[in-house]
Amino acid sequence: MKCLEKLELPKQISGQRGGLGASLWNTLDTDRTYARMLFLDYSSTLNMIQPMKLIVKLADLGVPTLTCNWILNFLTGRPQVVKMGNKVSAELTVSTGSLQPKTLCPLKEERNDAKQIVKSRSSAISVLSPINTFFSQERYLDSILLSFSDYYHISMFYVTPKQNENSRIDVQTRTNWNAPIMWERMFKPELYDSYHKTHGTTVAMTVFAVGKYLDAYLRKFLISAELHFMVGLPVTYYVFTDVPNDVPVIQLARGRKLKVINIQKYDHWQDISMMRMRSIADLIEMELHNPNQFIFCMDVDQEFVGRFGSEALGDSVALLHAHFYKRRLQEFTYDRNPKSLAFMDEGDFYYHAAIFGGSWQNVKRLTETCYEAIMADKENQVEALWQDESHLNKYFWINKPSKLLSPEYCWDRSIGDRSNIVVERLVWAPKHYSLLRT
């Protein structure tokens, strides 16, 4: 940014109106008149683009994943040469910045499998940039020319874009409020990992292991989390239990911690399920205030079997229930009791309370809201159909999540139809409720 202060208006240019208003120029045309002017210099802005940071922000703003991939491919690994007359420079691979475009001129659609080099009529210098791009449409443009003109008449050419063989046309990948639904093949893991590592992201995971659930599930849950959950990022596990001395000792990777929090023992598992909202809110209030802090709240009766990585992080994250993501709205098990604050007669998805998360601010707001609703129901001698899960669904109906996790992130292997499940990331552990809840 450049600042010019007390700039005297030269007599010889006083007749040029440029982009300033006539009244301003009339004032400045007076002898010995000064103006304080502020110039914002953006001449180097596009030279300083950080592709990884840009793409993550575009994704968070709702730009389709395939479009983000297209932009990322353009901004990284671009082999370029400069041609002046009959001489061509050595090839240089560019992974930062971007040319400064003035026009964008796609060619008409035509069939041509050969790679072409096209130069604009006024081009004195051509930069040739072959690039692999991806589109998920059933029909695609076989050839696209993006012609850019700047002061030096530079033109760009992109090689034929191809159909994305990995596009997920079999599942819904975005909500009607433009939040992404995370499925395998719809994102680049290394992109998210790089962004969160360079931005100091930390992750807290809360898990409740009360009564017999600790012996039955906690060890396997923690060991599998160390293998697959947010690998490479600082993680703190917060284990809430009524038997803190029985928490197993697990070898943790560098930068990862485990903290045990002693909680009151309740007689009914429904009370445990509901009161976890208060416990999580209290934990956040006490110690989770890092600006780059994300939180995941999980059930203990699960096992990680594949990558559960930084692509799952977001401001407000909800999980599609594996048993309901293909069902009709009328089949969702919302609470239908008008006396409960969890009552719903409409909705969009059915969310599973086994996993939810987001920034510490949003998780705190969610847990406090659900807890207050649960306690209000209790005072009115009402219990929601599925306790905290019913209230969670009501909350996400009113406060739309910014990111949805597909059933890959919490899959039940007893489900017969797994046609959409390319990978399993977390699976339900076998349930023995008759033994666990006695």
Kinemage of the C-alpha trace (Angstrom):
@kinemage 1
@onewidth
@group {chain A} dominant
@subgroup {mainchain}
@vectorlist {calphas} color= white
{ca met a 1} P 0.000 0.000 0.000
{ca lys a 2} L 1.314 3.410 -0.914
{ca cys a 3} L 0.200 6.656 0.698
{ca leu a 4} L 0.664 10.053 -0.930
{ca glu a 5} L -0.164 13.033 1.245
{ca lys a 6} L -0.406 16.750 0.401
{ca leu a 7} L -0.213 16.073 -3.289
{ca glu a 8} L -0.341 19.373 -5.247
{ca leu a 9} L -2.409 19.168 -8.399
{ca pro a 10} L -0.237 20.068 -11.405
{ca lys a 11} L -1.659 22.755 -13.708
{ca gln a 12} L -0.979 20.697 -16.797
{ca ile a 13} L -3.331 17.850 -15.759
{ca ser a 14} L -6.043 19.918 -14.151
{ca gly a 15} L -8.219 19.491 -17.203
{ca gln a 16} L -8.180 15.689 -16.973
{ca arg a 17} L -11.205 14.435 -15.123
{ca gly a 18} L -10.246 10.724 -14.984
{ca gly a 19} L -12.354 8.764 -12.524
{ca leu a 20} L -12.818 11.609 -10.038
{ca gly a 21} L -16.056 13.553 -9.775
{ca ala a 22} L -16.334 16.905 -11.536
{ca ser a 23} L -16.946 18.777 -8.278
{ca leu a 24} L -13.745 17.400 -6.776
{ca trp a 25} L -11.736 18.372 -9.817
{ca asn a 26} L -13.228 21.870 -9.831
{ca thr a 27} L -12.131 22.303 -6.246
{ca leu a 28} L -8.640 20.997 -6.872
{ca asp a 29} L -8.254 23.169 -9.971
{ca thr a 30} L -7.804 26.169 -7.691
{ca asp a 31} L -4.206 27.332 -7.327
{ca arg a 32} L -2.400 26.158 -4.187
{ca thr a 33} L -5.095 23.574 -3.460
{ca tyr a 34} L -3.979 20.316 -1.896
{ca ala a 35} L -5.573 16.900 -1.567
{ca arg a 36} L -4.834 14.001 0.713
{ca met a 37} L -5.067 10.842 -1.360
{ca leu a 38} L -4.791 7.176 -0.444
{ca phe a 39} L -3.669 4.683 -3.081
{ca leu a 40} L -4.174 0.964 -2.497
{ca asp a 41} L -1.569 -0.943 -4.483
{ca tyr a 42} L -2.784 -4.399 -5.476
{ca ser a 43} L -0.167 -4.911 -8.174
{ca ser a 44} L 1.415 -7.865 -6.323
{ca thr a 45} L -1.721 -9.385 -4.808
{ca leu a 46} L -2.059 -12.267 -7.251
{ca asn a 47} L 1.657 -13.002 -7.003
{ca met a 48} L 1.242 -13.837 -3.321
{ca ile a 49} L -1.594 -16.368 -3.512
{ca gln a 50} L -1.080 -19.330 -1.167
{ca pro a 51} L -2.987 -22.136 -2.947
{ca met a 52} L -3.551 -24.385 0.070
{ca lys a 53} L -4.893 -21.565 2.241
{ca leu a 54} L -7.075 -20.218 -0.567
{ca ile a 55} L -8.693 -23.556 -1.422
{ca val a 56} L -9.562 -24.387 2.179
{ca lys a 57} L -11.233 -20.994 2.566
{ca leu a 58} L -13.105 -21.425 -0.719
{ca ala a 59} L -14.350 -24.825 0.455
{ca asp a 60} L -15.519 -23.339 3.757
{ca leu a 61} L -17.399 -20.653 1.802
{ca gly a 62} L -19.309 -23.353 -0.073
{ca val a 63} L -17.413 -23.479 -3.363
{ca pro a 64} L -17.987 -26.984 -4.819
{ca thr a 65} L -15.156 -29.419 -4.186
{ca leu a 66} L -14.595 -30.125 -7.849
{ca thr a 67} L -14.288 -26.429 -8.567
{ca cys a 68} L -11.753 -26.155 -5.749
{ca asn a 69} L -9.800 -29.035 -7.288
{ca trp a 70} L -9.859 -27.253 -10.636
{ca ile a 71} L -8.488 -24.047 -9.091
{ca leu a 72} L -5.892 -25.940 -7.060
{ca asn a 73} L -4.621 -27.707 -10.158
{ca phe a 74} L -4.252 -24.369 -11.895
{ca leu a 75} L -2.382 -22.738 -9.026
{ca thr a 76} L 0.045 -25.591 -8.315
{ca gly a 77} L 2.530 -27.507 -10.429
{ca arg a 78} L 2.045 -25.401 -13.583
{ca pro a 79} L 4.828 -26.036 -16.140
{ca gln a 80} L 5.374 -22.777 -18.001
{ca val a 81} L 7.572 -21.477 -20.762
{ca val a 82} L 7.994 -18.028 -22.249
{ca lys a 83} L 8.165 -17.601 -25.984
{ca met a 84} L 9.555 -14.508 -27.674
{ca gly a 85} L 9.708 -14.789 -31.443
{ca asn a 86} L 11.213 -18.162 -32.290
{ca lys a 87} L 12.925 -18.610 -28.940
{ca val a 88} L 11.390 -20.586 -26.077
{ca ser a 89} L 12.727 -20.524 -22.536
{ca ala a 90} L 13.406 -23.532 -20.362
{ca glu a 91} L 10.345 -24.942 -18.601
{ca leu a 92} L 9.641 -23.674 -15.086
{ca thr a 93} L 7.150 -25.295 -12.698
{ca val a 94} L 5.170 -22.693 -10.740
{ca ser a 95} L 3.184 -23.489 -7.583
{ca thr a 96} L 2.515 -20.042 -6.143
{ca gly a 97} L 0.784 -16.925 -7.334
{ca ser a 98} L -1.287 -16.521 -10.454
{ca leu a 99} L -1.295 -14.480 -13.610
{ca gln a 100} L -3.280 -11.279 -13.429
{ca pro a 101} L -6.278 -11.843 -15.727
{ca lys a 102} L -8.288 -9.259 -17.561
{ca thr a 103} L -10.572 -11.404 -19.678
{ca leu a 104} L -11.893 -14.922 -19.498
{ca cys a 105} L -12.875 -16.333 -22.882
{ca pro a 106} L -13.955 -19.998 -23.049
{ca leu a 107} L -14.006 -21.515 -26.496
{ca lys a 108} L -17.185 -22.975 -27.924
{ca glu a 109} L -17.660 -26.677 -27.258
{ca glu a 110} L -16.139 -28.882 -29.928
{ca arg a 111} L -14.737 -32.372 -30.062
{ca asn a 112} L -10.945 -32.431 -30.233
{ca asp a 113} L -8.814 -34.894 -28.294
{ca ala a 114} L -5.512 -33.371 -29.394
{ca lys a 115} L -3.784 -30.899 -27.129
{ca gln a 116} L -3.804 -27.484 -28.704
{ca ile a 117} L -1.844 -24.314 -28.204
{ca val a 118} L -3.913 -21.244 -28.858
{ca lys a 119} L -2.672 -17.667 -28.741
{ca ser a 120} L -4.755 -14.533 -28.756
{ca arg a 121} L -4.371 -12.299 -31.812
{ca ser a 122} L -2.589 -9.579 -29.838
{ca ser a 123} L -0.339 -11.955 -27.958
{ca ala a 124} L 3.342 -11.115 -28.001
{ca ile a 125} L 4.239 -13.564 -25.235
{ca ser a 126} L 2.464 -16.883 -24.623
{ca val a 127} L 2.662 -18.886 -21.441
{ca leu a 128} L 1.722 -22.513 -22.044
{ca ser a 129} L 0.250 -24.169 -18.986
{ca pro a 130} L -1.043 -27.738 -19.382
{ca ile a 131} L -3.253 -28.704 -16.488
{ca asn a 132} L -5.427 -31.636 -15.497
{ca thr a 133} L -8.826 -30.461 -14.347
{ca phe a 134} L -11.887 -32.336 -13.142
{ca phe a 135} L -15.594 -31.915 -13.707
{ca ser a 136} L -18.494 -34.080 -12.523
{ca gln a 137} L -21.086 -33.154 -15.146
{ca glu a 138} L -22.345 -35.896 -17.417
{ca arg a 139} L -21.357 -33.702 -20.356
{ca tyr a 140} L -18.204 -31.637 -20.283
{ca leu a 141} L -16.405 -29.142 -22.428
{ca asp a 142} L -13.771 -30.964 -24.434
{ca ser a 143} L -11.689 -27.870 -24.893
{ca ile a 144} L -11.458 -24.657 -22.881
{ca leu a 145} L -9.359 -21.639 -23.642
{ca leu a 146} L -8.849 -19.165 -20.862
{ca ser a 147} L -7.364 -16.094 -22.485
{ca phe a 148} L -5.847 -13.511 -20.222
{ca ser a 149} L -4.551 -10.117 -21.312
{ca asp a 150} L -2.501 -7.820 -19.188
{ca tyr a 151} L -0.099 -5.061 -19.951
{ca tyr a 152} L 2.248 -7.546 -21.607
{ca his a 153} L -0.401 -9.372 -23.636
{ca ile a 154} L 0.035 -12.719 -21.890
{ca ser a 155} L -2.325 -15.518 -22.859
{ca met a 156} L -2.955 -18.796 -21.071
{ca phe a 157} L -4.095 -22.148 -22.456
{ca tyr a 158} L -5.447 -25.095 -20.519
{ca val a 159} L -5.445 -28.638 -21.794
{ca thr a 160} L -8.755 -30.430 -22.328
{ca pro a 161} L -10.563 -31.023 -19.026
{ca lys a 162} L -11.641 -34.605 -18.457
{ca gln a 163} L -14.544 -36.311 -16.743
{ca asn a 164} L -13.684 -36.959 -13.118
{ca glu a 165} L -13.619 -40.717 -12.801
{ca asn a 166} L -13.854 -40.419 -9.025
{ca ser a 167} L -16.816 -38.040 -8.835
{ca arg a 168} L -19.541 -39.142 -6.412
{ca ile a 169} L -22.646 -38.858 -8.543
{ca asp a 170} L -24.175 -41.708 -6.492
{ca val a 171} L -24.616 -39.662 -3.311
{ca gln a 172} L -25.630 -36.193 -2.218
{ca thr a 173} L -22.474 -34.142 -1.722
{ca arg a 174} L -23.951 -30.772 -0.689
{ca thr a 175} L -26.957 -29.616 1.311
{ca asn a 176} L -29.533 -27.117 0.120
{ca trp a 177} L -27.823 -24.516 2.360
{ca asn a 178} L -24.537 -25.302 0.566
{ca ala a 179} L -22.750 -27.193 3.325
{ca pro a 180} L -20.442 -29.968 2.053
{ca ile a 181} L -21.155 -33.619 2.843
{ca met a 182} L -17.807 -35.354 3.205
{ca trp a 183} L -17.489 -38.535 1.179
{ca glu a 184} L -14.405 -40.407 0.030
{ca arg a 185} L -13.022 -39.071 -3.297
{ca met a 186} L -14.585 -35.654 -2.785
{ca phe a 187} L -11.551 -34.055 -1.134
{ca lys a 188} L -7.780 -34.097 -1.014
{ca pro a 189} L -6.563 -35.165 2.449
{ca glu a 190} L -3.132 -33.590 2.048
{ca leu a 191} L -4.725 -30.209 1.377
{ca tyr a 192} L -6.584 -30.166 4.696
{ca asp a 193} L -3.657 -31.640 6.631
{ca ser a 194} L -1.230 -29.037 5.326
{ca tyr a 195} L -3.588 -26.173 6.103
{ca his a 196} L -4.312 -27.217 9.682
{ca lys a 197} L -0.680 -28.043 10.467
{ca thr a 198} L 0.502 -24.636 9.294
{ca his a 199} L -2.294 -22.824 11.159
{ca gly a 200} L -1.685 -24.389 14.553
{ca thr a 201} L -4.948 -26.314 14.767
{ca thr a 202} L -5.495 -28.304 17.948
{ca val a 203} L -8.216 -30.895 18.524
{ca ala a 204} L -9.977 -31.949 21.692
{ca met a 205} L -11.979 -35.166 21.803
{ca thr a 206} L -14.482 -35.863 24.555
{ca val a 207} L -15.579 -39.405 25.272
{ca phe a 208} L -17.729 -40.782 28.106
{ca ala a 209} L -16.820 -44.207 29.512
{ca val a 210} L -19.140 -44.804 32.416
{ca gly a 211} L -19.726 -48.016 34.309
{ca lys a 212} L -19.243 -51.158 32.266
{ca tyr a 213} L -18.690 -49.167 29.079
{ca leu a 214} L -15.132 -48.402 30.194
{ca asp a 215} L -14.043 -52.039 30.397
{ca ala a 216} L -15.959 -53.026 27.283
{ca tyr a 217} L -14.843 -50.307 24.869
{ca leu a 218} L -12.411 -47.629 26.027
{ca arg a 219} L -9.067 -49.365 25.400
{ca lys a 220} L -9.876 -50.355 21.833
{ca phe a 221} L -11.402 -46.943 21.167
{ca leu a 222} L -8.283 -45.056 22.277
{ca ile a 223} L -5.783 -47.378 20.588
{ca ser a 224} L -7.642 -47.167 17.286
{ca ala a 225} L -7.935 -43.377 17.642
{ca glu a 226} L -4.176 -43.116 17.922
{ca leu a 227} L -3.878 -44.960 14.615
{ca his a 228} L -6.486 -43.037 12.644
{ca phe a 229} L -7.891 -39.933 14.355
{ca met a 230} L -6.392 -36.578 13.286
{ca val a 231} L -2.969 -38.149 12.766
{ca gly a 232} L -0.261 -35.484 12.745
{ca leu a 233} L -2.265 -32.926 14.730
{ca pro a 234} L -2.105 -32.160 18.456
{ca val a 235} L -4.981 -34.028 20.120
{ca thr a 236} L -6.123 -34.128 23.734
{ca tyr a 237} L -8.487 -36.915 24.754
{ca tyr a 238} L -10.838 -36.003 27.602
{ca val a 239} L -12.176 -39.195 29.178
{ca phe a 240} L -15.206 -38.635 31.417
{ca thr a 241} L -15.710 -41.553 33.770
{ca asp a 242} L -16.954 -42.518 37.212
{ca val a 243} L -14.030 -44.942 37.672
{ca pro a 244} L -10.944 -42.838 36.840
{ca asn a 245} L -8.508 -45.371 38.294
{ca asp a 246} L -9.611 -47.935 35.720
{ca val a 247} L -8.754 -45.842 32.655
{ca pro a 248} L -6.176 -47.849 30.663
{ca val a 249} L -2.691 -46.505 30.050
{ca ile a 250} L -2.230 -45.952 26.321
{ca gln a 251} L 0.990 -45.046 24.543
{ca leu a 252} L 0.305 -41.738 22.799
{ca ala a 253} L 2.079 -40.134 19.874
{ca arg a 254} L 4.066 -36.953 20.313
{ca gly a 255} L 1.867 -33.916 20.878
{ca arg a 256} L -1.100 -35.984 22.069
{ca lys a 257} L -2.426 -36.120 25.619
{ca leu a 258} L -5.061 -37.888 27.685
{ca lys a 259} L -6.895 -36.269 30.580
{ca val a 260} L -9.309 -38.070 32.884
{ca ile a 261} L -12.281 -36.224 34.357
{ca asn a 262} L -14.172 -37.771 37.238
{ca ile a 263} L -17.957 -37.431 36.951
{ca gln a 264} L -20.915 -38.423 39.065
{ca lys a 265} L -22.380 -41.872 38.592
{ca tyr a 266} L -26.027 -41.954 37.538
{ca asp a 267} L -28.418 -44.856 37.980
{ca his a 268} L -29.902 -44.673 34.496
{ca trp a 269} L -27.978 -44.599 31.232
{ca gln a 270} L -30.523 -42.077 29.904
{ca asp a 271} L -29.336 -39.610 32.555
{ca ile a 272} L -25.717 -40.197 31.556
{ca ser a 273} L -26.582 -39.570 27.927
{ca met a 274} L -28.363 -36.322 28.719
{ca met a 275} L -25.945 -34.928 31.298
{ca arg a 276} L -22.929 -35.189 29.002
{ca met a 277} L -24.078 -31.952 27.361
{ca arg a 278} L -23.566 -30.069 30.632
{ca ser a 279} L -20.197 -31.711 31.236
{ca ile a 280} L -18.873 -30.790 27.798
{ca ala a 281} L -20.038 -27.184 28.143
{ca asp a 282} L -18.317 -26.927 31.546
{ca leu a 283} L -15.071 -28.334 30.125
{ca ile a 284} L -15.039 -25.782 27.321
{ca glu a 285} L -15.736 -22.987 29.784
{ca met a 286} L -12.804 -24.059 31.954
{ca glu a 287} L -9.996 -24.670 29.472
{ca leu a 288} L -10.779 -24.870 25.759
{ca his a 289} L -10.374 -21.338 24.417
{ca asn a 290} L -7.602 -21.655 21.833
{ca pro a 291} L -8.557 -19.606 18.731
{ca asn a 292} L -7.640 -22.637 16.581
{ca gln a 293} L -9.343 -25.143 18.874
{ca phe a 294} L -11.738 -27.700 17.420
{ca ile a 295} L -13.728 -30.222 19.421
{ca phe a 296} L -15.205 -33.618 18.606
{ca cys a 297} L -17.641 -35.314 20.989
{ca met a 298} L -17.888 -39.083 20.519
{ca asp a 299} L -19.487 -42.195 21.933
{ca val a 300} L -17.047 -44.757 23.290
{ca asp a 301} L -18.664 -47.858 21.762
{ca gln a 302} L -16.970 -47.353 18.406
{ca glu a 303} L -13.686 -48.282 16.728
{ca phe a 304} L -11.597 -46.327 14.222
{ca val a 305} L -10.665 -48.426 11.198
{ca gly a 306} L -9.617 -45.786 8.639
{ca arg a 307} L -8.565 -42.181 8.271
{ca phe a 308} L -10.652 -39.779 10.336
{ca gly a 309} L -8.694 -36.688 9.450
{ca ser a 310} L -8.665 -32.927 9.334
{ca glu a 311} L -11.146 -32.859 6.456
{ca ala a 312} L -13.775 -33.500 9.140
{ca leu a 313} L -12.984 -30.273 10.991
{ca gly a 314} L -15.350 -27.346 10.593
{ca asp a 315} L -17.181 -24.592 12.423
{ca ser a 316} L -20.208 -26.809 13.087
{ca val a 317} L -20.073 -30.508 12.203
{ca ala a 318} L -22.907 -33.037 12.201
{ca leu a 319} L -22.985 -36.728 11.285
{ca leu a 320} L -25.527 -38.360 8.983
{ca his a 321} L -27.005 -41.385 10.731
{ca ala a 322} L -26.029 -44.567 8.893
{ca his a 323} L -29.503 -46.078 9.283
{ca phe a 324} L -31.392 -43.045 8.008
{ca tyr a 325} L -29.363 -41.316 5.292
{ca lys a 326} L -31.265 -43.169 2.559
{ca arg a 327} L -34.681 -43.038 4.184
{ca arg a 328} L -37.550 -40.663 3.618
{ca leu a 329} L -38.231 -37.761 5.935
{ca gln a 330} L -41.393 -39.465 7.230
{ca glu a 331} L -39.255 -42.354 8.527
{ca phe a 332} L -36.901 -40.202 10.611
{ca thr a 333} L -37.285 -40.856 14.331
{ca tyr a 334} L -37.613 -37.236 15.387
{ca asp a 335} L -39.352 -36.557 18.662
{ca arg a 336} L -43.022 -36.168 17.714
{ca asn a 337} L -44.263 -35.195 21.154
{ca pro a 338} L -45.399 -31.525 21.109
{ca lys a 339} L -44.790 -31.310 24.850
{ca ser a 340} L -41.032 -31.763 24.381
{ca leu a 341} L -38.690 -28.983 23.286
{ca ala a 342} L -37.147 -31.550 20.958
{ca phe a 343} L -40.432 -31.824 19.034
{ca met a 344} L -40.048 -31.776 15.250
{ca asp a 345} L -42.659 -32.181 12.538
{ca glu a 346} L -40.265 -31.249 9.741
{ca gly a 347} L -36.546 -31.488 9.041
{ca asp a 348} L -33.921 -32.198 6.416
{ca phe a 349} L -31.549 -34.936 7.712
{ca tyr a 350} L -31.400 -37.264 10.672
{ca tyr a 351} L -28.203 -36.742 12.653
{ca his a 352} L -26.433 -39.250 14.861
{ca ala a 353} L -25.396 -38.032 18.322
{ca ala a 354} L -22.518 -40.522 18.381
{ca ile a 355} L -20.383 -37.781 16.792
{ca phe a 356} L -20.701 -34.025 16.636
{ca gly a 357} L -18.183 -31.233 16.739
{ca gly a 358} L -16.929 -27.889 15.538
{ca ser a 359} L -15.160 -24.834 16.873
{ca trp a 360} L -15.148 -24.521 20.646
{ca gln a 361} L -17.578 -21.597 20.441
{ca asn a 362} L -20.146 -23.545 18.437
{ca val a 363} L -19.840 -26.744 20.463
{ca lys a 364} L -20.293 -24.751 23.650
{ca arg a 365} L -23.408 -23.094 22.237
{ca leu a 366} L -24.804 -26.451 21.078
{ca thr a 367} L -24.239 -28.277 24.358
{ca glu a 368} L -25.602 -25.433 26.473
{ca thr a 369} L -28.709 -25.137 24.299
{ca cys a 370} L -29.389 -28.871 24.375
{ca tyr a 371} L -28.791 -29.078 28.117
{ca glu a 372} L -31.208 -26.236 28.834
{ca ala a 373} L -33.847 -27.902 26.652
{ca ile a 374} L -33.298 -31.252 28.376
{ca met a 375} L -33.668 -29.705 31.822
{ca ala a 376} L -36.787 -27.802 30.761
{ca asp a 377} L -38.300 -31.089 29.570
{ca lys a 378} L -37.341 -32.743 32.835
{ca glu a 379} L -39.124 -30.044 34.849
{ca asn a 380} L -42.208 -30.699 32.733
{ca gln a 381} L -41.803 -34.464 33.285
{ca val a 382} L -41.082 -35.045 29.619
{ca glu a 383} L -38.268 -37.091 28.115
{ca ala a 384} L -37.409 -36.779 24.435
{ca leu a 385} L -37.639 -39.967 22.396
{ca trp a 386} L -33.883 -40.396 21.934
{ca gln a 387} L -32.726 -38.108 24.764
{ca asp a 388} L -29.803 -35.890 23.702
{ca glu a 389} L -29.942 -37.112 20.100
{ca ser a 390} L -33.486 -35.781 19.737
{ca his a 391} L -32.410 -32.393 21.069
{ca leu a 392} L -29.326 -32.466 18.850
{ca asn a 393} L -31.502 -32.936 15.773
{ca lys a 394} L -33.709 -30.050 16.832
{ca tyr a 395} L -30.652 -27.837 17.330
{ca phe a 396} L -29.207 -28.644 13.888
{ca trp a 397} L -32.592 -28.091 12.274
{ca ile a 398} L -32.613 -24.533 13.603
{ca asn a 399} L -28.845 -23.922 13.468
{ca lys a 400} L -27.634 -25.507 10.248
{ca pro a 401} L -24.250 -27.249 10.481
{ca ser a 402} L -21.506 -25.942 8.208
{ca lys a 403} L -20.247 -29.440 7.388
{ca leu a 404} L -21.856 -32.887 7.346
{ca leu a 405} L -19.983 -36.150 7.716
{ca ser a 406} L -21.200 -39.039 5.609
{ca pro a 407} L -21.962 -42.445 7.188
{ca glu a 408} L -18.376 -43.452 6.330
{ca tyr a 409} L -17.462 -41.643 9.529
{ca cys a 410} L -19.666 -43.888 11.685
{ca trp a 411} L -20.779 -47.022 9.889
{ca asp a 412} L -22.808 -49.938 11.185
{ca arg a 413} L -21.614 -53.154 9.550
{ca ser a 414} L -24.938 -54.816 10.204
{ca ile a 415} L -26.472 -52.684 7.440
{ca gly a 416} L -26.854 -54.827 4.337
{ca asp a 417} L -26.708 -52.105 1.701
{ca arg a 418} L -23.228 -50.567 1.680
{ca ser a 419} L -23.171 -49.597 -1.995
{ca asn a 420} L -22.238 -45.993 -1.178
{ca ile a 421} L -19.556 -46.828 1.375
{ca val a 422} L -16.183 -46.730 -0.364
{ca val a 423} L -14.212 -46.668 2.897
{ca glu a 424} L -15.020 -47.209 6.548
{ca arg a 425} L -13.495 -44.696 8.948
{ca leu a 426} L -15.260 -45.507 12.190
{ca val a 427} L -17.510 -48.495 12.869
{ca trp a 428} L -20.010 -49.352 15.543
{ca ala a 429} L -18.748 -51.817 18.105
{ca pro a 430} L -20.995 -54.779 18.923
{ca lys a 431} L -23.678 -53.742 21.389
{ca his a 432} L -24.673 -55.831 24.389
{ca tyr a 433} L -27.121 -53.526 26.042
{ca ser a 434} L -28.599 -56.179 28.327
{ca leu a 435} L -25.219 -56.499 30.051
{ca leu a 436} L -23.958 -52.919 29.784
{ca arg a 437} L -27.017 -51.139 31.108
{ca thr a 438} L -27.597 -53.172 34.239
